[in-house]
Amino acid sequence: RDTMLQALRCVIKPAGDKMSEDVRKSVVSTLTSLLNHEEDSTRLCAAGVLGVTISWLPPDELKAVVTQQLLDDNENNNWTIRHGRSAALFSSLKSAPSHVLNVANIDQV
C-alpha cells in the first residue's frame, strides 16, 4: 500500500493536471480516508500524496479539503486522524504553500 501511494505521489506531482475530475475526486476521497489509517507509515504516505495533490485542485475542492481536512483541529477526534491531518498540512505547506494560504490566512494555519 505504501509503495503504491509513493508511486501515486511521483505521478501526481508532475502531471496532476492531467487527472479527470472523477479520478481526482476519487483519489482525494481515498487519501482523506487514509489519513485515519492505523499504521503511521500509511498515514504519512497518504498525507504526502494529498500534499502534492493540493496543487492541482480547483478552487472549490481546494477550499473544502483545506478547511475540512487540513485545518480541522477538533480536539475530540482521535489522535490518528489529528496526526494524519497535521502531516497532510505539513506536506501541503511544503508542496504548495500559496494554494493553502489562498484559502486560509496565516493565523488559521
Residue pairs with C-beta under 8 A, 6 or more apart in sequence:
1 42
1 45
2 41
2 42
2 45
5 34
5 42
5 45
5 46
5 48
5 49
6 45
6 48
8 27
8 49
9 45
9 48
9 49
9 52
12 19
12 27
12 49
12 52
12 53
12 56
13 52
13 55
13 95
16 24
16 52
16 53
16 55
16 56
17 56
19 27
19 56
24 53
24 56
24 57
24 61
25 61
27 49
27 53
28 50
28 53
28 57
28 61
28 65
31 46
31 49
31 50
31 53
32 50
32 65
32 69
34 42
34 43
34 45
34 46
34 84
35 43
35 46
35 47
35 50
35 69
35 81
35 84
35 85
35 87
35 88
36 43
36 78
36 80
36 81
36 84
37 43
37 46
37 80
37 84
38 80
40 83
43 80
43 83
43 84
43 87
44 87
46 84
46 88
47 84
47 85
47 87
47 88
47 90
47 91
48 87
48 91
50 65
50 69
50 88
50 91
50 92
51 88
51 90
51 91
51 92
51 93
51 94
51 95
51 96
52 91
52 95
52 96
54 62
54 65
54 66
54 92
54 95
54 96
54 99
54 100
55 95
55 96
55 99
57 65
57 99
62 99
62 102
62 103
63 103
66 92
66 100
66 103
66 104
67 103
67 104
69 85
69 88
70 85
70 88
70 89
70 92
70 100
71 89
71 104
71 108
71 109
72 85
73 82
73 85
89 100
89 109
92 99
92 100
93 100
93 109
100 109
101 109
